[in-house]
Amino acid sequence: MLTVTVCVGSSCYMRGSDELAGVFEALIEKASLSHRVQLVGSFCMGECSTGISVKLGDRPYRDVRLEDAENFFYKELIPWASQGEMEPCSNSG
């Protein structure tokens, strides 16, 4: 199972991390990945100046933007899911 972690610390929250998590949650459900993807929140991930922080497994992504949420989901998460791997693909974001 892949854990998708969205920072909900103060800085990321002010940038819309709560809404970003909501978009991810809806896309996970729409893609029928609830049995393979776990969405969780995390307090400060230490990248406050770069925008919303997200991790796919242990792979960090900085400056994920709410307006790019769907693109990020399909570009980064879906390739992992379609390959059936336990770690996300090696593309960095």
Accessible surface in RSA format (square Angstrom, percent):
REM  Atomic radii and reference values for relative SASA: ProtOr
REM  Chains: A
REM  Algorithm: Lee & Richards
REM  Probe-radius: 1.40
REM  Slices: 20
REM RES _ NUM      All-atoms   Total-Side   Main-Chain    Non-polar    All polar
REM                ABS   REL    ABS   REL    ABS   REL    ABS   REL    ABS   REL
RES MET A   1   109.29  56.6  70.79  46.9  38.50  91.7  59.62  50.7  49.66  65.8
RES LEU A   2     1.64   0.9   0.72   0.5   0.92   2.3   1.64   1.2   0.00   0.0
RES THR A   3    44.78  31.9  43.08  43.7   1.70   4.1  24.82  33.3  19.96  30.2
RES VAL A   4     1.73   1.1   1.73   1.6   0.00   0.0   1.73   1.5   0.00   0.0
RES THR A   5    17.95  12.8  17.95  18.2   0.00   0.0   9.07  12.2   8.88  13.4
RES VAL A   6     0.65   0.4   0.65   0.6   0.00   0.0   0.65   0.6   0.00   0.0
RES CYS A   7     3.92   3.0   3.92   4.4   0.00   0.0   0.00   0.0   3.92   4.2
RES VAL A   8    47.83  31.5  37.51  34.0  10.31  24.9  37.51  32.6  10.31  28.0
RES GLY A   9     8.55  10.5   0.00   N/A   8.55  10.5   8.55  23.5   0.00   0.0
RES SER A  10    96.27  81.3  80.52 107.5  15.75  36.3  47.36 100.9  48.91  68.5
RES SER A  11    36.34  30.7  25.35  33.8  10.99  25.3  24.31  51.8  12.03  16.9
RES CYS A  12     3.96   3.0   3.40   3.8   0.56   1.3   0.00   0.0   3.96   4.3
RES TYR A  13   118.41  55.3 112.10  63.8   6.30  16.4  68.70  51.6  49.71  61.3
RES MET A  14   159.59  82.6 126.93  84.0  32.67  77.8 104.48  88.8  55.12  73.0
RES ARG A  15   109.59  46.0  84.39  43.0  25.20  60.0  39.48  54.0  70.11  42.5
RES GLY A  16     9.46  11.7   0.00   N/A   9.46  11.7   9.32  25.6   0.14   0.3
RES SER A  17     0.00   0.0   0.00   0.0   0.00   0.0   0.00   0.0   0.00   0.0
RES ASP A  18    80.29  56.2  75.28  74.9   5.01  11.8   2.79   6.6  77.50  77.3
RES GLU A  19    98.44  56.5  89.73  67.9   8.71  20.7  47.16  91.2  51.29  41.9
RES LEU A  20     0.00   0.0   0.00   0.0   0.00   0.0   0.00   0.0   0.00   0.0
RES ALA A  21    20.31  18.7  19.90  30.7   0.40   0.9  20.21  28.5   0.10   0.3
RES GLY A  22    35.44  43.7   0.00   N/A  35.44  43.7  28.05  77.0   7.39  16.6
RES VAL A  23    52.39  34.5  48.18  43.6   4.21  10.1  51.66  44.9   0.73   2.0
RES PHE A  24     3.67   1.8   3.67   2.3   0.00   0.0   3.67   2.2   0.00   0.0
RES GLU A  25   111.85  64.2 110.14  83.3   1.71   4.1  30.58  59.2  81.27  66.4
RES ALA A  26    62.02  57.0  50.31  77.6  11.71  26.6  58.42  82.3   3.61   9.6
RES LEU A  27    12.92   7.2  12.90   9.2   0.02   0.1  12.92   9.1   0.00   0.0
RES ILE A  28     9.57   5.4   9.57   7.1   0.00   0.0   9.57   6.9   0.00   0.0
RES GLU A  29   119.73  68.7 111.36  84.3   8.36  19.9  45.60  88.2  74.13  60.5
RES LYS A  30   151.21  73.8 118.08  72.5  33.13  78.9  88.19  79.4  63.02  67.1
RES ALA A  31    34.74  31.9   9.76  15.1  24.97  56.8  20.56  29.0  14.18  37.6
RES SER A  32    78.81  66.6  67.52  90.1  11.29  26.0  41.73  88.9  37.08  51.9
RES LEU A  33    17.10   9.5  17.10  12.2   0.00   0.0  17.10  12.0   0.00   0.0
RES SER A  34    60.14  50.8  45.05  60.1  15.09  34.8  41.83  89.1  18.31  25.7
RES HIS A  35   130.56  71.4 105.77  73.5  24.80  63.4  87.52  90.2  43.05  50.1
RES ARG A  36    58.32  24.5  56.72  28.9   1.60   3.8  20.88  28.5  37.44  22.7
RES VAL A  37     6.79   4.5   0.00   0.0   6.79  16.4   0.00   0.0   6.79  18.4
RES GLN A  38    86.17  48.2  81.53  59.6   4.64  11.0  19.81  42.2  66.36  50.3
RES LEU A  39    51.05  28.4  23.63  16.9  27.42  68.9  23.63  16.6  27.42  73.8
RES VAL A  40    50.54  33.3  41.96  38.0   8.58  20.7  49.97  43.4   0.58   1.6
RES GLY A  41    52.28  64.5   0.00   N/A  52.28  64.5  16.02  44.0  36.26  81.2
RES SER A  42    36.10  30.5  29.09  38.8   7.01  16.1  14.61  31.1  21.48  30.1
RES PHE A  43   164.30  82.2 158.84  98.4   5.46  14.2 159.29  96.6   5.02  14.4
RES CYS A  44    78.06  59.1  52.54  58.6  25.52  60.0  33.47  84.8  44.59  48.1
RES MET A  45    45.28  23.5  14.71   9.7  30.57  72.8  23.95  20.4  21.33  28.3
RES GLY A  46    59.24  73.1   0.00   N/A  59.24  73.1  31.36  86.1  27.88  62.4
RES GLU A  47    64.23  36.9  59.32  44.9   4.91  11.7  11.13  21.5  53.11  43.4
RES CYS A  48    61.00  46.1  55.20  61.6   5.80  13.6  26.49  67.1  34.51  37.2
RES SER A  49   104.63  88.4  71.99  96.1  32.64  75.2  51.96 110.7  52.67  73.8
RES THR A  50    47.20  33.6  35.54  36.0  11.66  27.8  44.19  59.4   3.01   4.5
RES GLY A  51     5.39   6.6   0.00   N/A   5.39   6.6   4.88  13.4   0.51   1.1
RES ILE A  52     3.27   1.9   2.58   1.9   0.70   1.7   2.58   1.9   0.70   1.9
RES SER A  53     3.92   3.3   3.92   5.2   0.00   0.0   3.08   6.6   0.84   1.2
RES VAL A  54     0.35   0.2   0.00   0.0   0.35   0.8   0.00   0.0   0.35   0.9
RES LYS A  55    69.40  33.9  69.40  42.6   0.00   0.0  16.62  15.0  52.78  56.2
RES LEU A  56     0.17   0.1   0.17   0.1   0.00   0.0   0.17   0.1   0.00   0.0
RES GLY A  57    20.24  25.0   0.00   N/A  20.24  25.0  14.29  39.2   5.95  13.3
RES ASP A  58   119.42  83.6 104.28 103.8  15.14  35.8  32.67  76.9  86.75  86.5
RES ARG A  59    75.06  31.5  69.95  35.7   5.11  12.2  15.36  21.0  59.70  36.2
RES PRO A  60    74.03  54.0  64.57  58.9   9.45  34.4  64.57  53.3   9.45  58.7
RES TYR A  61     2.02   0.9   0.80   0.5   1.22   3.2   1.33   1.0   0.69   0.8
RES ARG A  62   122.19  51.3 111.20  56.7  10.99  26.2  11.85  16.2 110.34  66.9
RES ASP A  63    59.83  41.9  47.44  47.2  12.39  29.3  15.61  36.7  44.23  44.1
RES VAL A  64    10.69   7.0   4.94   4.5   5.76  13.9   9.74   8.5   0.95   2.6
RES ARG A  65   117.65  49.4 114.69  58.5   2.96   7.1  22.85  31.2  94.80  57.5
RES LEU A  66    65.53  36.5  56.81  40.6   8.72  21.9  56.81  39.9   8.72  23.5
RES GLU A  67   135.76  77.9  96.08  72.7  39.68  94.5  62.74 121.4  73.01  59.6
RES ASP A  68    64.06  44.9  63.02  62.7   1.04   2.5  14.45  34.0  49.61  49.5
RES ALA A  69     1.67   1.5   1.37   2.1   0.30   0.7   1.37   1.9   0.30   0.8
RES GLU A  70    94.57  54.3  92.42  69.9   2.15   5.1  26.85  51.9  67.71  55.3
RES ASN A  71    98.67  68.0  90.52  87.5   8.15  19.6  26.54  63.9  72.13  69.7
RES PHE A  72    21.88  10.9  18.67  11.6   3.20   8.3  21.79  13.2   0.09   0.3
RES PHE A  73     1.51   0.8   0.96   0.6   0.55   1.4   1.51   0.9   0.00   0.0
RES TYR A  74    87.00  40.6  77.95  44.4   9.05  23.6  68.06  51.1  18.94  23.4
RES LYS A  75   112.86  55.1 102.52  62.9  10.34  24.6  61.89  55.7  50.97  54.3
RES GLU A  76     2.86   1.6   2.86   2.2   0.00   0.0   1.13   2.2   1.73   1.4
RES LEU A  77     3.95   2.2   3.95   2.8   0.00   0.0   3.95   2.8   0.00   0.0
RES ILE A  78    47.12  26.8  47.12  35.1   0.00   0.0  47.12  33.9   0.00   0.0
RES PRO A  79    38.32  27.9  33.74  30.8   4.57  16.6  38.32  31.6   0.00   0.0
RES TRP A  80     0.17   0.1   0.17   0.1   0.00   0.0   0.17   0.1   0.00   0.0
RES ALA A  81    11.17  10.3   4.28   6.6   6.89  15.7   4.55   6.4   6.62  17.5
RES SER A  82    93.16  78.7  50.54  67.4  42.62  98.2  48.29 102.8  44.87  62.9
RES GLN A  83   102.68  57.4  69.28  50.6  33.41  79.5  32.96  70.2  69.72  52.9
RES GLY A  84    41.82  51.6   0.00   N/A  41.82  51.6  17.61  48.3  24.21  54.2
RES GLU A  85    77.19  44.3  70.70  53.5   6.49  15.5  33.53  64.8  43.67  35.7
RES MET A  86   113.15  58.6 102.25  67.7  10.89  25.9  83.79  71.2  29.35  38.9
RES GLU A  87   101.09  58.0 100.40  76.0   0.69   1.6  55.71 107.8  45.38  37.1
RES PRO A  88    14.47  10.5   2.63   2.4  11.84  43.1   2.63   2.2  11.84  73.6
RES CYS A  89    17.92  13.6  13.04  14.5   4.88  11.5  17.84  45.2   0.08   0.1
RES SER A  90    98.05  82.9  78.32 104.5  19.73  45.5  48.35 103.0  49.71  69.6
RES ASN A  91    76.48  52.7  70.16  67.8   6.32  15.2  15.15  36.5  61.33  59.3
RES SER A  92    84.65  71.5  61.28  81.8  23.36  53.8  25.21  53.7  59.44  83.3
RES GLY A  93    67.75  83.5   0.00   N/A  67.75  83.5  39.86 109.4  27.89  62.5
END  Absolute sums over single chains surface
CHAIN  1 A     5173.5       4089.4       1084.0       2645.3       2528.2
END  Absolute sums over all chains
TOTAL          5173.5       4089.4       1084.0       2645.3       2528.2
